[in-house]
C-alpha cells in the first residue's frame, strides 16, 4: 500500500515536471527566452544566466 502511494507520487511529480517543461518551451517560442514575460512565468532570462568559465591551461610540464 505504501509502495503504491510512493509510486503514484513519483509519477505525479514526473508528469508535473514534463508539463512545466512543455509550458516553458511554449512561452520561450512565443515570446523569446530573454523577455520579461519568460521571467514572469518562472524562467531564467538568457542574459541573466551564468556564463561558462574557461578552464585554465596547465602551466606545469608533464614529467
KALINSUL-V932761 format. One record per run of one state. SS is the DSSP state (H for helix, E for strand, L for the rest). FROM is the first residue (numbers start at 1). TO is the last residue. If there is no record, write none. Layout:
BEGIN
SS,FROM,TO  SS,FROM,TO
END
This chain:
BEGIN
L,1,1  H,2,31  L,32,35  H,36,40  L,41,45  H,46,48  L,49,63
END
